[in-house]
Amino acid sequence: MEMKEIVALNERLREHILSLAKAESWKRNDELIAESIASFEGEPYLGGIQNVYIVGHGTSFATASNAESLIAHIAKVYARALHAYQLREYPEEFILDPDKTLVIGVTCGGNTVSVKLALKAAREMGAHTMLISNDGNASCAEFADLRVKTDCNVEQAADVQAYSVSHLFLLEAAYEVAVLLAKKNGAADEKQAAVWKEKFEDVRAKMACLPELFDEMEKIATWYKGTGTENMVVLGTGPNMGTMVEGALKICEMAWKFGAGEELEDFAHGRFREMDGKIPLFIITPDGKTREKVLDLLAGCNISGTPTVLFTGSTTPAVERLATHIVRMPEVEDEYLTPFLYVFPLWFFGYHVRKMENGLVGEKRFGLFAKDIDFKAHFNEAGEWIG
């Protein structure tokens, strides 16, 4: 591919992600979700759901991880994100009370095999099933009792290489499902549900900061390139476990760098030994709840010479003194909604690093996407190459 074409495609991706700063970019997604939920919100069994499993892979698993926190927090039910393959192969370990269990499959394209088979296994065990995906043909819908359609085919429509906007469109759907479950089980009345809607609109309004944030992360990427390392670690916890997963994954996909994602404290229990004075820690810390643990990490990083980049809405003198870089994020009233904002700087970082290397952001490597990593497509039963 010629450099001129690479530059044009990268610019198209930049515009695609930054489009979320404009309210009109969300309109079709809002409408599809509202229409979908209206088609099944009268189902009486939804009020009795006590266990929710959200399954997916890759970015869809990151979406599921964010959805876990939203559903547990808003609907006050047990919620857990699982890799779809795990539920597909071991459903009996999780579906213990089928009539009160809802399994939600998340897949942008709607055809992820393990999501389809996980929904099939859940249905066969008597659980209720739901699919959150695109608004087109989706093979996974075969085993979904309920379906929430979204505008997550936007990457294909925009002809860009990296999934980004679709993650937040799917997450919005999960957010609306959480509010619906809360209304059905009494965790929220109409007034409280309206408050949740207002909080979401407030977060979307704060996306006006995206162009400035994009430029800020270019500076961080320039600094990173000067460290001489090819790796980084993203740390997060609580509502931002999924943000951590998506951030590390997207840095890998966009920039072709190894990005590890770890839980905020768990990283200190062994893996901190991998720090070499060059590998930076990207720490997601929206509010004061994680401040004490972040200070512990900053102390260790100061002793070991490990560089840090903090993403936060507020700081303290100690944080200012010990952190290498601080990326100031808009303050968000409810930490559970911060994933809608805190994923952007990680996307932007991956974008800038790859662009600085004159590469195509999000280009597949070795000619392989996830669907291409398939034994039967390339080898016979004897393990011989067939093409």
Helices and strands as residue ranges (DSSP letters): H 3-18, G 19-21, G 23-26, H 27-38, G 44-48, E 51-56, H 59-75, E 78-83, H 84-89, G 91-93, G 98-100, E 101-106, H 113-124, E 128-133, G 139-143, E 146-149, H 154-158, H 165-185, H 190-205, G 206-209, H 210-227, E 231-236, G 238-240, H 241-255, E 258-263, G 266-268, G 271-274, E 281-284, G 288-290, H 291-304, E 308-312, H 317-322, E 325-328, G 335-337, H 339-342, H 344-356, G 370-372, H 375-378
